[in-house]
């Protein structure tokens, strides 16, 4: 079964939400061949939340599960580039 319902990231992502986000990610992966993540609403993301996303993407890669990003916000892309995790997330930030 392919992933069809995107996991929608909240506007604010911080260390406070990391545990809850990790639970959501695990649930989203259950029984799915891929993971679709909508990052279009992200307005603020801290290092801990970005590290969680990077770990999730690396885990998916190791399990041969593609991660598809839907319309990541400019702030999300800029944060990924500044934190040096674009490659781990599997996203291109060349246009930023």
Steps between C-alpha positions, in 0.01 A plus 500: 500500500647837402483804722207712390399731783768758565631561848438873544762676707381774736595866461712492817738209551721500808660273755176519698313310226776252409360205698151554358641541149700179530181312593320653200783402267499141622124479452527651151756236400302204630405286204624754244761457228576871489451812705352822363572807714335836447723776633313788340374644830833500685578851623750411773707192562778451751804277482350215704197473271718516189728229643195280560394546137852421380509182713159401364616549142820305557301217656264496203795494262651202683165321468473592129192711568492822300419829670308746285490867601192699402547875457753569776480860616787737431572514873518121517740487204715782638518334843600167346774671299630702797507190723670293228235228488360550148679193371385285794144618436530425130399852397663748268552854624693622196242768422524645851 
